Amino acid sequence: MALTIPKRVFLEMLAAARATAPLEACGLLAGTDESVARCYVLTNADASAEHYRMLPVEQFAAVKDMRSTGLKMLAIWHSHPASPARMSDEDIRLAYTPDVLYVILSLVDPSGPKTCAFNVRDGVPHHIPVMIDEKES
């Protein structure tokens, strides 16, 4: 299993993360199978550099849009402006949504952003490879 993110979607996530830094950006990724088709950038209601909380009204609107376009939620994503692309203890504790991946986009490395995905089962994060598809725009 690997998560494929088109370059245009990755660039949308990256733009949101950079625009929101030093606070965490967050949102949802939708698609089919293991291929992302759409990014939903949502508001970090906590306006925090260390955690995020999405607004339920925005989440519901995004899920409604996914359903109307035949997509399903594949992942919940957020940025780590000042830490690596790994799940923090709080990220693991708050991984409530079953059957979705958790994607973290880190801005901490000066050589470039890093993206990792995790499947959380019984409180244990399992790394899932992320492929940025340079051909899909």
PyMOL CGO cylinders between C-alpha atoms (Angstrom):
from pymol import cmd
from pymol.cgo import CYLINDER

trace = [
    CYLINDER, 0.00, 0.00, 0.00, 1.17, 3.50, -0.90, 0.3, 1, 1, 1, 1, 1, 1,
    CYLINDER, 1.17, 3.50, -0.90, -0.63, 6.83, -1.11, 0.3, 1, 1, 1, 1, 1, 1,
    CYLINDER, -0.63, 6.83, -1.11, -0.25, 8.66, -4.43, 0.3, 1, 1, 1, 1, 1, 1,
    CYLINDER, -0.25, 8.66, -4.43, -0.61, 12.43, -4.36, 0.3, 1, 1, 1, 1, 1, 1,
    CYLINDER, -0.61, 12.43, -4.36, -0.61, 14.38, -7.64, 0.3, 1, 1, 1, 1, 1, 1,
    CYLINDER, -0.61, 14.38, -7.64, 1.95, 17.19, -7.74, 0.3, 1, 1, 1, 1, 1, 1,
    CYLINDER, 1.95, 17.19, -7.74, -0.80, 19.85, -8.00, 0.3, 1, 1, 1, 1, 1, 1,
    CYLINDER, -0.80, 19.85, -8.00, -2.42, 18.56, -4.78, 0.3, 1, 1, 1, 1, 1, 1,
    CYLINDER, -2.42, 18.56, -4.78, 0.93, 18.42, -3.00, 0.3, 1, 1, 1, 1, 1, 1,
    CYLINDER, 0.93, 18.42, -3.00, 1.63, 22.02, -4.08, 0.3, 1, 1, 1, 1, 1, 1,
    CYLINDER, 1.63, 22.02, -4.08, -1.78, 23.09, -2.73, 0.3, 1, 1, 1, 1, 1, 1,
    CYLINDER, -1.78, 23.09, -2.73, -0.99, 21.49, 0.64, 0.3, 1, 1, 1, 1, 1, 1,
    CYLINDER, -0.99, 21.49, 0.64, 2.47, 23.05, 0.65, 0.3, 1, 1, 1, 1, 1, 1,
    CYLINDER, 2.47, 23.05, 0.65, 1.10, 26.52, -0.16, 0.3, 1, 1, 1, 1, 1, 1,
    CYLINDER, 1.10, 26.52, -0.16, -1.41, 26.24, 2.69, 0.3, 1, 1, 1, 1, 1, 1,
    CYLINDER, -1.41, 26.24, 2.69, 1.28, 25.03, 5.11, 0.3, 1, 1, 1, 1, 1, 1,
    CYLINDER, 1.28, 25.03, 5.11, 3.63, 27.86, 4.19, 0.3, 1, 1, 1, 1, 1, 1,
    CYLINDER, 3.63, 27.86, 4.19, 0.86, 30.48, 4.33, 0.3, 1, 1, 1, 1, 1, 1,
    CYLINDER, 0.86, 30.48, 4.33, -0.26, 29.28, 7.76, 0.3, 1, 1, 1, 1, 1, 1,
    CYLINDER, -0.26, 29.28, 7.76, 3.23, 28.85, 9.29, 0.3, 1, 1, 1, 1, 1, 1,
    CYLINDER, 3.23, 28.85, 9.29, 4.24, 29.16, 12.05, 0.3, 1, 1, 1, 1, 1, 1,
    CYLINDER, 4.24, 29.16, 12.05, 0.80, 27.69, 12.85, 0.3, 1, 1, 1, 1, 1, 1,
    CYLINDER, 0.80, 27.69, 12.85, -0.23, 24.21, 11.72, 0.3, 1, 1, 1, 1, 1, 1,
    CYLINDER, -0.23, 24.21, 11.72, -2.35, 23.94, 8.58, 0.3, 1, 1, 1, 1, 1, 1,
    CYLINDER, -2.35, 23.94, 8.58, -4.86, 21.11, 8.25, 0.3, 1, 1, 1, 1, 1, 1,
    CYLINDER, -4.86, 21.11, 8.25, -7.37, 19.52, 5.94, 0.3, 1, 1, 1, 1, 1, 1,
    CYLINDER, -7.37, 19.52, 5.94, -8.62, 16.42, 4.20, 0.3, 1, 1, 1, 1, 1, 1,
    CYLINDER, -8.62, 16.42, 4.20, -7.51, 14.45, 1.14, 0.3, 1, 1, 1, 1, 1, 1,
    CYLINDER, -7.51, 14.45, 1.14, -10.08, 12.72, -1.05, 0.3, 1, 1, 1, 1, 1, 1,
    CYLINDER, -10.08, 12.72, -1.05, -9.81, 10.31, -3.92, 0.3, 1, 1, 1, 1, 1, 1,
    CYLINDER, -9.81, 10.31, -3.92, -10.35, 6.74, -4.99, 0.3, 1, 1, 1, 1, 1, 1,
    CYLINDER, -10.35, 6.74, -4.99, -8.45, 3.63, -3.99, 0.3, 1, 1, 1, 1, 1, 1,
    CYLINDER, -8.45, 3.63, -3.99, -5.01, 4.90, -2.94, 0.3, 1, 1, 1, 1, 1, 1,
    CYLINDER, -5.01, 4.90, -2.94, -4.91, 7.91, -5.29, 0.3, 1, 1, 1, 1, 1, 1,
    CYLINDER, -4.91, 7.91, -5.29, -5.65, 11.41, -4.05, 0.3, 1, 1, 1, 1, 1, 1,
    CYLINDER, -5.65, 11.41, -4.05, -7.71, 13.59, -6.39, 0.3, 1, 1, 1, 1, 1, 1,
    CYLINDER, -7.71, 13.59, -6.39, -8.55, 16.58, -4.20, 0.3, 1, 1, 1, 1, 1, 1,
    CYLINDER, -8.55, 16.58, -4.20, -7.23, 18.53, -1.23, 0.3, 1, 1, 1, 1, 1, 1,
    CYLINDER, -7.23, 18.53, -1.23, -9.51, 20.34, 1.17, 0.3, 1, 1, 1, 1, 1, 1,
    CYLINDER, -9.51, 20.34, 1.17, -7.73, 23.05, 3.15, 0.3, 1, 1, 1, 1, 1, 1,
    CYLINDER, -7.73, 23.05, 3.15, -9.65, 23.62, 6.37, 0.3, 1, 1, 1, 1, 1, 1,
    CYLINDER, -9.65, 23.62, 6.37, -9.31, 26.11, 9.19, 0.3, 1, 1, 1, 1, 1, 1,
    CYLINDER, -9.31, 26.11, 9.19, -7.17, 25.23, 12.19, 0.3, 1, 1, 1, 1, 1, 1,
    CYLINDER, -7.17, 25.23, 12.19, -9.65, 26.44, 14.80, 0.3, 1, 1, 1, 1, 1, 1,
    CYLINDER, -9.65, 26.44, 14.80, -6.99, 26.20, 17.53, 0.3, 1, 1, 1, 1, 1, 1,
    CYLINDER, -6.99, 26.20, 17.53, -4.65, 28.55, 15.62, 0.3, 1, 1, 1, 1, 1, 1,
    CYLINDER, -4.65, 28.55, 15.62, -1.75, 26.65, 17.18, 0.3, 1, 1, 1, 1, 1, 1,
    CYLINDER, -1.75, 26.65, 17.18, 1.81, 25.85, 16.17, 0.3, 1, 1, 1, 1, 1, 1,
    CYLINDER, 1.81, 25.85, 16.17, 1.62, 22.51, 17.99, 0.3, 1, 1, 1, 1, 1, 1,
    CYLINDER, 1.62, 22.51, 17.99, -1.79, 21.04, 17.22, 0.3, 1, 1, 1, 1, 1, 1,
    CYLINDER, -1.79, 21.04, 17.22, -4.87, 21.48, 15.10, 0.3, 1, 1, 1, 1, 1, 1,
    CYLINDER, -4.87, 21.48, 15.10, -8.62, 21.15, 15.35, 0.3, 1, 1, 1, 1, 1, 1,
    CYLINDER, -8.62, 21.15, 15.35, -10.82, 21.31, 12.28, 0.3, 1, 1, 1, 1, 1, 1,
    CYLINDER, -10.82, 21.31, 12.28, -14.15, 23.11, 12.31, 0.3, 1, 1, 1, 1, 1, 1,
    CYLINDER, -14.15, 23.11, 12.31, -16.96, 20.52, 12.11, 0.3, 1, 1, 1, 1, 1, 1,
    CYLINDER, -16.96, 20.52, 12.11, -18.99, 22.68, 9.70, 0.3, 1, 1, 1, 1, 1, 1,
    CYLINDER, -18.99, 22.68, 9.70, -16.04, 22.72, 7.26, 0.3, 1, 1, 1, 1, 1, 1,
    CYLINDER, -16.04, 22.72, 7.26, -15.45, 18.98, 7.69, 0.3, 1, 1, 1, 1, 1, 1,
    CYLINDER, -15.45, 18.98, 7.69, -19.10, 18.18, 6.96, 0.3, 1, 1, 1, 1, 1, 1,
    CYLINDER, -19.10, 18.18, 6.96, -19.09, 20.46, 3.90, 0.3, 1, 1, 1, 1, 1, 1,
    CYLINDER, -19.09, 20.46, 3.90, -15.94, 18.74, 2.58, 0.3, 1, 1, 1, 1, 1, 1,
    CYLINDER, -15.94, 18.74, 2.58, -17.40, 15.25, 3.11, 0.3, 1, 1, 1, 1, 1, 1,
    CYLINDER, -17.40, 15.25, 3.11, -20.65, 16.31, 1.44, 0.3, 1, 1, 1, 1, 1, 1,
    CYLINDER, -20.65, 16.31, 1.44, -18.64, 17.59, -1.55, 0.3, 1, 1, 1, 1, 1, 1,
    CYLINDER, -18.64, 17.59, -1.55, -16.65, 14.32, -1.67, 0.3, 1, 1, 1, 1, 1, 1,
    CYLINDER, -16.65, 14.32, -1.67, -19.83, 12.29, -1.78, 0.3, 1, 1, 1, 1, 1, 1,
    CYLINDER, -19.83, 12.29, -1.78, -21.36, 14.46, -4.50, 0.3, 1, 1, 1, 1, 1, 1,
    CYLINDER, -21.36, 14.46, -4.50, -18.28, 13.93, -6.69, 0.3, 1, 1, 1, 1, 1, 1,
    CYLINDER, -18.28, 13.93, -6.69, -17.87, 10.20, -6.03, 0.3, 1, 1, 1, 1, 1, 1,
    CYLINDER, -17.87, 10.20, -6.03, -14.74, 10.55, -3.90, 0.3, 1, 1, 1, 1, 1, 1,
    CYLINDER, -14.74, 10.55, -3.90, -14.03, 9.20, -0.46, 0.3, 1, 1, 1, 1, 1, 1,
    CYLINDER, -14.03, 9.20, -0.46, -11.93, 10.55, 2.37, 0.3, 1, 1, 1, 1, 1, 1,
    CYLINDER, -11.93, 10.55, 2.37, -8.49, 8.95, 2.13, 0.3, 1, 1, 1, 1, 1, 1,
    CYLINDER, -8.49, 8.95, 2.13, -6.55, 11.02, 4.64, 0.3, 1, 1, 1, 1, 1, 1,
    CYLINDER, -6.55, 11.02, 4.64, -6.51, 13.74, 7.23, 0.3, 1, 1, 1, 1, 1, 1,
    CYLINDER, -6.51, 13.74, 7.23, -3.48, 15.97, 6.73, 0.3, 1, 1, 1, 1, 1, 1,
    CYLINDER, -3.48, 15.97, 6.73, -1.73, 18.62, 8.73, 0.3, 1, 1, 1, 1, 1, 1,
    CYLINDER, -1.73, 18.62, 8.73, 1.56, 20.44, 8.72, 0.3, 1, 1, 1, 1, 1, 1,
    CYLINDER, 1.56, 20.44, 8.72, 4.42, 20.44, 11.17, 0.3, 1, 1, 1, 1, 1, 1,
    CYLINDER, 4.42, 20.44, 11.17, 6.01, 23.87, 10.68, 0.3, 1, 1, 1, 1, 1, 1,
    CYLINDER, 6.01, 23.87, 10.68, 8.85, 23.26, 13.15, 0.3, 1, 1, 1, 1, 1, 1,
    CYLINDER, 8.85, 23.26, 13.15, 9.09, 19.49, 13.64, 0.3, 1, 1, 1, 1, 1, 1,
    CYLINDER, 9.09, 19.49, 13.64, 9.71, 16.39, 11.48, 0.3, 1, 1, 1, 1, 1, 1,
    CYLINDER, 9.71, 16.39, 11.48, 7.02, 14.54, 9.52, 0.3, 1, 1, 1, 1, 1, 1,
    CYLINDER, 7.02, 14.54, 9.52, 6.31, 12.04, 12.27, 0.3, 1, 1, 1, 1, 1, 1,
    CYLINDER, 6.31, 12.04, 12.27, 3.28, 11.54, 14.45, 0.3, 1, 1, 1, 1, 1, 1,
    CYLINDER, 3.28, 11.54, 14.45, 3.52, 13.25, 17.80, 0.3, 1, 1, 1, 1, 1, 1,
    CYLINDER, 3.52, 13.25, 17.80, 2.03, 11.65, 20.91, 0.3, 1, 1, 1, 1, 1, 1,
    CYLINDER, 2.03, 11.65, 20.91, -0.92, 14.03, 20.55, 0.3, 1, 1, 1, 1, 1, 1,
    CYLINDER, -0.92, 14.03, 20.55, -1.36, 13.14, 16.84, 0.3, 1, 1, 1, 1, 1, 1,
    CYLINDER, -1.36, 13.14, 16.84, -1.56, 9.47, 17.82, 0.3, 1, 1, 1, 1, 1, 1,
    CYLINDER, -1.56, 9.47, 17.82, -3.92, 10.12, 20.72, 0.3, 1, 1, 1, 1, 1, 1,
    CYLINDER, -3.92, 10.12, 20.72, -6.26, 12.11, 18.46, 0.3, 1, 1, 1, 1, 1, 1,
    CYLINDER, -6.26, 12.11, 18.46, -6.23, 9.61, 15.56, 0.3, 1, 1, 1, 1, 1, 1,
    CYLINDER, -6.23, 9.61, 15.56, -9.93, 8.85, 16.00, 0.3, 1, 1, 1, 1, 1, 1,
    CYLINDER, -9.93, 8.85, 16.00, -10.99, 8.27, 12.41, 0.3, 1, 1, 1, 1, 1, 1,
    CYLINDER, -10.99, 8.27, 12.41, -10.70, 4.63, 11.35, 0.3, 1, 1, 1, 1, 1, 1,
    CYLINDER, -10.70, 4.63, 11.35, -9.82, 3.59, 7.83, 0.3, 1, 1, 1, 1, 1, 1,
    CYLINDER, -9.82, 3.59, 7.83, -8.13, 6.87, 6.86, 0.3, 1, 1, 1, 1, 1, 1,
    CYLINDER, -8.13, 6.87, 6.86, -4.48, 7.75, 6.70, 0.3, 1, 1, 1, 1, 1, 1,
    CYLINDER, -4.48, 7.75, 6.70, -2.83, 10.57, 8.59, 0.3, 1, 1, 1, 1, 1, 1,
    CYLINDER, -2.83, 10.57, 8.59, -0.54, 12.67, 6.40, 0.3, 1, 1, 1, 1, 1, 1,
    CYLINDER, -0.54, 12.67, 6.40, 2.01, 15.04, 7.87, 0.3, 1, 1, 1, 1, 1, 1,
    CYLINDER, 2.01, 15.04, 7.87, 3.79, 17.70, 5.82, 0.3, 1, 1, 1, 1, 1, 1,
    CYLINDER, 3.79, 17.70, 5.82, 6.92, 18.99, 7.58, 0.3, 1, 1, 1, 1, 1, 1,
    CYLINDER, 6.92, 18.99, 7.58, 8.52, 22.33, 6.76, 0.3, 1, 1, 1, 1, 1, 1,
    CYLINDER, 8.52, 22.33, 6.76, 11.40, 21.95, 9.23, 0.3, 1, 1, 1, 1, 1, 1,
    CYLINDER, 11.40, 21.95, 9.23, 14.06, 20.64, 6.79, 0.3, 1, 1, 1, 1, 1, 1,
    CYLINDER, 14.06, 20.64, 6.79, 15.71, 23.53, 4.93, 0.3, 1, 1, 1, 1, 1, 1,
    CYLINDER, 15.71, 23.53, 4.93, 16.46, 21.21, 1.98, 0.3, 1, 1, 1, 1, 1, 1,
    CYLINDER, 16.46, 21.21, 1.98, 12.73, 20.87, 1.30, 0.3, 1, 1, 1, 1, 1, 1,
    CYLINDER, 12.73, 20.87, 1.30, 9.37, 19.77, 2.67, 0.3, 1, 1, 1, 1, 1, 1,
    CYLINDER, 9.37, 19.77, 2.67, 8.92, 16.16, 3.75, 0.3, 1, 1, 1, 1, 1, 1,
    CYLINDER, 8.92, 16.16, 3.75, 5.63, 14.26, 3.61, 0.3, 1, 1, 1, 1, 1, 1,
    CYLINDER, 5.63, 14.26, 3.61, 4.82, 11.03, 5.44, 0.3, 1, 1, 1, 1, 1, 1,
    CYLINDER, 4.82, 11.03, 5.44, 1.61, 9.04, 5.85, 0.3, 1, 1, 1, 1, 1, 1,
    CYLINDER, 1.61, 9.04, 5.85, 0.57, 6.78, 8.69, 0.3, 1, 1, 1, 1, 1, 1,
    CYLINDER, 0.57, 6.78, 8.69, -2.10, 4.22, 9.35, 0.3, 1, 1, 1, 1, 1, 1,
    CYLINDER, -2.10, 4.22, 9.35, -2.90, 4.18, 13.07, 0.3, 1, 1, 1, 1, 1, 1,
    CYLINDER, -2.90, 4.18, 13.07, -4.09, 0.86, 14.52, 0.3, 1, 1, 1, 1, 1, 1,
    CYLINDER, -4.09, 0.86, 14.52, -4.59, 0.34, 18.24, 0.3, 1, 1, 1, 1, 1, 1,
    CYLINDER, -4.59, 0.34, 18.24, -2.64, 3.50, 19.00, 0.3, 1, 1, 1, 1, 1, 1,
    CYLINDER, -2.64, 3.50, 19.00, 0.39, 2.46, 16.93, 0.3, 1, 1, 1, 1, 1, 1,
    CYLINDER, 0.39, 2.46, 16.93, 1.33, 4.46, 13.80, 0.3, 1, 1, 1, 1, 1, 1,
    CYLINDER, 1.33, 4.46, 13.80, 2.45, 2.43, 10.80, 0.3, 1, 1, 1, 1, 1, 1,
    CYLINDER, 2.45, 2.43, 10.80, 4.36, 4.25, 8.07, 0.3, 1, 1, 1, 1, 1, 1,
    CYLINDER, 4.36, 4.25, 8.07, 2.73, 4.21, 4.62, 0.3, 1, 1, 1, 1, 1, 1,
    CYLINDER, 2.73, 4.21, 4.62, 4.82, 5.31, 1.62, 0.3, 1, 1, 1, 1, 1, 1,
    CYLINDER, 4.82, 5.31, 1.62, 3.78, 8.54, -0.11, 0.3, 1, 1, 1, 1, 1, 1,
    CYLINDER, 3.78, 8.54, -0.11, 4.44, 9.02, -3.80, 0.3, 1, 1, 1, 1, 1, 1,
    CYLINDER, 4.44, 9.02, -3.80, 4.19, 12.50, -5.31, 0.3, 1, 1, 1, 1, 1, 1,
    CYLINDER, 4.19, 12.50, -5.31, 3.12, 11.95, -8.91, 0.3, 1, 1, 1, 1, 1, 1,
    CYLINDER, 3.12, 11.95, -8.91, 5.08, 14.45, -10.97, 0.3, 1, 1, 1, 1, 1, 1,
    CYLINDER, 5.08, 14.45, -10.97, 3.13, 13.53, -14.14, 0.3, 1, 1, 1, 1, 1, 1,
    CYLINDER, 3.13, 13.53, -14.14, -0.32, 14.33, -12.77, 0.3, 1, 1, 1, 1, 1, 1,
    CYLINDER, -0.32, 14.33, -12.77, -1.11, 18.00, -12.74, 0.3, 1, 1, 1, 1, 1, 1,
]
cmd.load_cgo(trace, "trace")
